[in-house]
Amino acid sequence: MSATSKAFEEGFNSCLNTPYRNPYPEDSNEFNDYERGRTQKLKRSSGYLSEHDFLPDNFFVERRPKPQETPNRYAKAKYK
C-alpha cells in the first residue's frame, strides 16, 4: 500500500464537484487509498477552505449561559 497506488491516484484525480463515489469495496486497501487520495486533493485544492467558510469574518456569535437546571429527584436523593 503506497501513496502512489492506482487507487490513490484515482481518488486524487477525482472531480471534487461531483458526488462522492468510491468504486472499491469498503473493506479493501484500495478503498482506503482512494479516500486518502481524495482527502489529499481536498487539502491541496487552492481556495477550498475560503469557499467553504461557515461564517463571515464580521459575524458575531453571542454567547449565552445555559439556564440553570434543577437536579431531578434521583440526583437530589442521591446527593443529600
Secondary structure, DSSP 8 states (H G I E B T S, - for coil): --TT-HHHHHHHHS-TTS-----S-TTSHHHHHHHHHHHHHHHHSTTHHHHT-SS-TT--------------HHHHHHT-
